[in-house]
Amino acid sequence: MPRTKGSKDCPKTNITKDYASKIAKKQERITTLTIEIASIQKVIEEQKNTLKEKKTEAESVLKKLLASGMSEDEILEKLK
């Protein structure tokens, strides 16, 4: 006698429950990653602002040195 297709010995699971739990885990992971991305973006913005401040400060010091009569070559030597 030919065998029927599929196995009758396999336990039947609630497939909907499995998918629901997987979806819930994925959504939780998405939330966690979204929060992490937001914090990283905040750090990047803070670092950008710090660099802008340092650049402005460096430009003002350079202008003062040039205004005081120091040449560009002398300024470069002091930076080394």
C-alpha positions as CSV (number, residue, x, y, z in Angstrom):
1,M,0.0,0.0,0.0
2,P,1.5,3.4,-0.9
3,R,2.3,5.9,1.8
4,T,0.3,9.0,2.1
5,K,2.0,12.4,1.6
6,G,3.1,14.1,4.7
7,S,3.9,12.7,8.1
8,K,1.2,12.0,10.6
9,D,3.7,11.7,13.4
10,C,4.7,15.4,13.4
11,P,3.3,17.4,16.3
12,K,1.0,20.2,15.1
13,T,2.1,23.5,16.5
14,N,0.2,26.7,16.6
15,I,1.8,28.5,13.7
16,T,0.1,31.8,14.3
17,K,1.5,31.9,17.8
18,D,5.0,31.3,16.6
19,Y,4.8,34.1,14.0
20,A,3.3,36.5,16.5
21,S,6.2,35.9,18.9
22,K,8.7,36.3,16.2
23,I,7.1,39.6,15.0
24,A,7.0,40.8,18.6
25,K,10.8,40.1,19.0
26,K,11.6,41.8,15.7
27,Q,9.5,44.9,16.7
28,E,11.3,45.0,20.1
29,R,14.7,44.9,18.3
30,I,13.6,47.6,15.9
31,T,12.7,49.8,18.8
32,T,16.0,49.2,20.5
33,L,17.9,50.0,17.3
34,T,16.0,53.1,16.7
35,I,16.8,54.4,20.2
36,E,20.5,53.5,19.7
37,I,20.6,55.3,16.3
38,A,19.0,58.4,17.9
39,S,21.7,58.5,20.6
40,I,24.5,58.0,18.1
41,Q,23.1,60.9,16.0
42,K,23.0,63.1,19.1
43,V,26.7,62.3,19.8
44,I,27.6,63.1,16.2
45,E,25.8,66.5,16.4
46,E,27.6,67.3,19.6
47,Q,30.9,66.5,18.1
48,K,30.1,68.6,15.0
49,N,29.3,71.6,17.2
50,T,32.5,71.1,19.2
51,L,34.6,71.1,16.0
52,K,32.8,74.2,14.7
53,E,33.7,76.0,17.9
54,K,37.3,74.9,17.7
55,K,37.5,76.0,14.1
56,T,36.1,79.4,14.9
57,E,38.6,79.7,17.8
58,A,41.5,78.7,15.6
59,E,40.5,81.2,12.9
60,S,40.3,84.1,15.4
61,V,43.7,83.2,16.8
62,L,45.1,83.1,13.3
63,K,43.6,86.5,12.4
64,K,45.0,88.0,15.6
65,L,48.5,86.7,14.8
66,L,48.3,88.0,11.3
67,A,47.1,91.3,12.5
68,S,50.0,91.6,14.9
69,G,52.4,91.4,12.0
70,M,53.5,87.8,12.2
71,S,54.1,86.2,8.8
72,E,52.4,83.0,7.7
73,D,55.7,81.1,7.7
74,E,56.3,82.1,11.4
75,I,52.9,80.9,12.3
76,L,53.5,77.6,10.6
77,E,56.8,77.2,12.4
78,K,55.0,77.8,15.8
79,L,52.4,75.1,14.9
80,K,55.1,72.5,14.3
